[in-house]
Amino acid sequence: MLQNNFDKIVIGTALAFAASALLPIAKTTFRPLAEAGMQGGANLINRSKSYIELARQEVEDIVAEAQFERMKKQLDQEIALLDDTEK
């Protein structure tokens, strides 16, 4: 039992030393990766916003054209009715 506890203490101490030695290396390695990931995420969000705005403008154009065509058709019908009543 004493040997089992001694093994756990040795392993724990070795892991503590390894972690203290590897932590600065991991910190300097992962920080640029995290920054690049955040920048990539921000670029993706901006690109998505651009695509959504473009789609919104296209839909607005289609709706405006449909309203114009409907108004034109209605005016043509009213003009035709006026021409028929004048004759």
Backbone as JSON, one array per atom type, in Angstrom:
{
  "sequence": "MLQNNFDKIVIGTALAFAASALLPIAKTTFRPLAEAGMQGGANLINRSKSYIELARQEVEDIVAEAQFERMKKQLDQEIALLDDTEK",
  "N": [[0.82, -1.19, 0.0], [1.96, 1.2, 0.75], [3.83, 1.49, -1.24], [2.16, 1.85, -3.45], [0.97, 4.34, -2.89], [3.29, 5.89, -2.92], [4.02, 5.65, -5.61], [1.9, 7.06, -6.8], [2.38, 9.62, -5.79], [4.86, 10.19, -6.93], [4.2, 10.13, -9.67], [2.28, 12.19, -9.76], [3.86, 14.4, -9.02], [5.7, 14.43, -11.12], [3.95, 14.99, -13.25], [3.09, 17.55, -12.48], [5.5, 19.03, -12.69], [5.94, 18.67, -15.44], [3.69, 19.91, -16.5], [4.09, 22.55, -15.65], [6.31, 23.14, -17.14], [5.44, 22.79, -19.76], [3.29, 24.51, -20.03], [3.93, 27.32, -20.62], [4.93, 26.96, -23.23], [2.74, 25.86, -24.57], [0.99, 27.98, -24.27], [2.19, 30.04, -25.8], [2.02, 28.82, -28.24], [-0.7, 28.25, -28.75], [-2.01, 30.69, -28.55], [-1.65, 32.39, -30.92], [-3.05, 30.73, -32.67], [-5.63, 30.78, -31.59], [-6.22, 33.51, -31.89], [-6.17, 33.71, -34.68], [-8.28, 32.03, -35.29], [-10.4, 33.45, -34.15], [-10.33, 35.75, -35.71], [-10.86, 34.66, -38.2], [-13.46, 33.76, -37.71], [-14.76, 36.21, -37.33], [-14.44, 37.3, -39.89], [-15.98, 35.47, -41.32], [-18.52, 36.0, -40.27], [-18.86, 38.67, -41.13], [-18.83, 38.28, -43.91], [-21.09, 36.7, -44.19], [-23.05, 38.52, -43.38], [-22.85, 40.31, -45.51], [-23.73, 38.73, -47.66], [-26.36, 38.25, -46.86], [-27.4, 40.85, -46.87], [-27.17, 41.41, -49.61], [-28.95, 39.5, -50.65], [-31.31, 40.45, -49.49], [-31.58, 42.93, -50.79], [-31.95, 42.03, -53.43], [-34.42, 40.71, -53.19], [-36.03, 42.88, -52.48], [-35.86, 44.34, -54.86], [-37.16, 42.59, -56.63], [-39.74, 42.59, -55.54], [-40.41, 45.3, -55.84], [-40.4, 45.52, -58.64], [-42.51, 43.79, -59.26], [-44.64, 45.16, -58.04], [-44.63, 47.49, -59.59], [-45.25, 46.45, -62.13], [-47.82, 45.48, -61.6], [-49.14, 47.89, -61.0], [-48.83, 49.2, -63.44], [-50.28, 47.52, -65.13], [-52.84, 47.87, -64.02], [-53.25, 50.61, -64.51], [-53.22, 50.58, -67.32], [-55.56, 49.11, -67.77], [-57.47, 50.88, -66.71], [-57.13, 53.06, -68.43], [-57.95, 51.87, -70.8], [-60.63, 51.41, -70.18], [-61.51, 54.07, -69.98], [-61.12, 54.91, -72.62], [-63.02, 53.29, -73.88], [-65.42, 54.28, -72.82], [-65.48, 56.86, -73.82], [-65.99, 56.59, -76.49]],
  "CA": [[0.0, 0.0, 0.0], [2.87, 2.33, 0.81], [4.44, 1.58, -2.57], [1.11, 2.37, -4.33], [0.88, 5.78, -2.62], [4.54, 6.49, -3.37], [3.93, 5.74, -7.08], [0.97, 8.15, -7.12], [3.05, 10.88, -5.48], [5.9, 10.4, -7.95], [3.52, 10.44, -10.94], [1.7, 13.52, -9.6], [4.95, 15.38, -9.04], [6.21, 14.49, -12.5], [2.95, 15.7, -14.05], [3.13, 18.97, -12.09], [6.68, 19.62, -13.34], [5.73, 18.67, -16.88], [2.68, 20.94, -16.8], [4.7, 23.87, -15.48], [7.26, 23.34, -18.23], [4.73, 22.82, -21.04], [2.27, 25.56, -20.07], [4.35, 28.49, -21.43], [5.05, 26.56, -24.63], [1.38, 25.73, -25.09], [0.41, 29.32, -24.3], [2.71, 30.77, -26.97], [1.61, 28.12, -29.46], [-2.15, 28.3, -28.98], [-2.52, 32.07, -28.61], [-1.84, 32.81, -32.33], [-4.11, 29.92, -33.28], [-6.9, 31.3, -31.11], [-6.44, 34.8, -32.54], [-6.5, 33.46, -36.09], [-9.62, 31.47, -35.3], [-11.36, 34.54, -33.89], [-10.34, 36.62, -36.88], [-11.59, 33.92, -39.24], [-14.88, 33.79, -37.36], [-15.26, 37.56, -37.61], [-14.54, 37.42, -41.35], [-17.12, 34.67, -41.75], [-19.73, 36.74, -39.91], [-18.98, 39.82, -42.04], [-19.18, 37.78, -45.23], [-22.49, 36.27, -44.1], [-23.87, 39.74, -43.38], [-22.85, 40.85, -46.87], [-24.6, 37.89, -48.49], [-27.75, 38.47, -46.44], [-27.79, 42.17, -47.38], [-27.34, 41.27, -51.05], [-30.21, 38.77, -50.88], [-32.41, 41.35, -49.13], [-31.71, 43.9, -51.88], [-32.53, 41.34, -54.57], [-35.85, 40.48, -52.91], [-36.68, 44.19, -52.57], [-35.96, 44.67, -56.29], [-38.21, 41.75, -57.23], [-41.04, 43.08, -55.04], [-40.66, 46.6, -56.47], [-40.76, 45.27, -60.04], [-43.86, 43.2, -59.28], [-45.59, 46.24, -57.75], [-44.67, 48.36, -60.75], [-46.0, 45.75, -63.19], [-49.23, 45.45, -61.21], [-49.66, 49.24, -61.15], [-48.89, 49.48, -64.87], [-51.41, 46.77, -65.67], [-54.07, 48.5, -63.55], [-53.4, 51.87, -65.26], [-53.6, 50.23, -68.69], [-56.98, 48.73, -67.75], [-58.26, 52.1, -66.49], [-57.08, 53.84, -69.67], [-58.78, 51.16, -71.76], [-62.03, 51.68, -69.82], [-61.8, 55.46, -70.35], [-61.22, 54.96, -74.08], [-64.27, 52.65, -74.25], [-66.54, 55.14, -72.42], [-65.45, 58.06, -74.64], [-66.42, 56.29, -77.87]],
  "C": [[0.86, 1.26, 0.0], [3.53, 2.56, -0.54], [3.44, 2.21, -3.55], [0.96, 3.88, -4.14], [2.13, 6.5, -3.1], [4.54, 6.65, -4.89], [3.02, 6.9, -7.49], [1.61, 9.51, -6.86], [4.11, 11.2, -6.52], [5.26, 10.81, -9.28], [2.91, 11.84, -10.87], [2.74, 14.62, -9.66], [5.52, 15.54, -10.45], [5.24, 15.24, -13.41], [2.93, 17.19, -13.73], [4.32, 19.67, -12.73], [6.51, 19.71, -14.85], [4.74, 19.76, -17.28], [3.29, 22.32, -16.68], [5.71, 24.16, -16.59], [6.55, 23.5, -19.57], [3.73, 23.96, -21.15], [2.73, 26.79, -20.85], [4.48, 28.16, -22.91], [3.67, 26.47, -25.27], [0.73, 27.1, -25.23], [0.88, 30.08, -25.53], [2.3, 30.1, -28.28], [0.14, 28.34, -29.76], [-2.71, 29.71, -29.07], [-2.67, 32.54, -30.07], [-2.94, 32.0, -33.03], [-5.48, 30.43, -32.86], [-7.23, 32.64, -31.76], [-6.83, 34.63, -34.0], [-7.92, 32.89, -36.21], [-10.67, 32.54, -35.07], [-11.46, 35.47, -35.09], [-11.09, 35.95, -38.04], [-13.08, 33.9, -38.97], [-15.5, 35.15, -37.64], [-15.4, 37.78, -39.11], [-15.74, 36.65, -41.89], [-18.43, 35.39, -41.44], [-19.93, 37.92, -40.84], [-19.39, 39.39, -43.44], [-20.65, 37.35, -45.26], [-23.42, 37.48, -44.12], [-23.96, 40.34, -44.78], [-23.78, 40.06, -47.77], [-26.07, 38.1, -48.13], [-28.24, 39.82, -46.94], [-28.01, 42.12, -48.89], [-28.65, 40.56, -51.38], [-31.41, 39.66, -50.56], [-32.65, 42.38, -50.24], [-32.34, 43.26, -53.12], [-34.03, 41.11, -54.38], [-36.6, 41.8, -53.0], [-36.85, 44.6, -54.03], [-37.07, 43.87, -56.96], [-39.59, 42.24, -56.81], [-41.38, 44.41, -55.71], [-41.06, 46.42, -57.94], [-42.17, 44.69, -60.15], [-44.91, 44.27, -58.99], [-45.73, 47.18, -58.93], [-45.49, 47.72, -61.87], [-47.48, 45.72, -62.87], [-49.87, 46.83, -61.4], [-49.8, 49.6, -62.63], [-50.09, 48.78, -65.53], [-52.73, 47.42, -65.27], [-54.31, 49.82, -64.3], [-53.8, 51.6, -66.71], [-55.07, 49.85, -68.77], [-57.87, 49.95, -67.58], [-58.27, 52.96, -67.75], [-57.96, 53.18, -70.73], [-60.26, 51.4, -71.45], [-62.41, 53.1, -70.19], [-61.95, 55.61, -71.85], [-62.55, 54.36, -74.53], [-65.47, 53.55, -73.93], [-66.58, 56.4, -73.27], [-65.99, 57.79, -76.04], [-67.88, 56.19, -77.97]]
}
